Amino acid sequence: MFDFPFKSIEEALYMNGHGIYVWSVVLVVTFCLIYAFAYYKIKLKKFKKKFNEPN
């Protein structure tokens, strides 16, 4: 049903010598997405707190 391009996990990680570039980009993008979501979640909490305070 499925034809996997890699025969082992080691081969999938190595990717014919390109694995270091591929996986480093995956890590950077994942870090950036997590950072962006966390940053805006904190920022939204601050805005909600600021606008919900009575004058």
Residue, then its C-alpha position, 0 to 999 in steps of 0.5 A: m500500500f505504501d512505499f516508504p523512501f527510507k529503509s530504516i530510521e537511521e537512513a531517514l535521519y541521515m537523508n543521504g547527507h542532507g539530514i543535518y540541514v533538513w532537521s536543523v530547519v525543522l527545529v528552527v521553524t518549530f522553535c519560532l512557531i512555539y515562540a510566536f504562539a507563546y509571545y502572543k498568548i502572553k501579550l493577549k493576557k496583558f491586553k485583557k488584563k489592561f482593558n478589564e481593569p475598572n478606572 
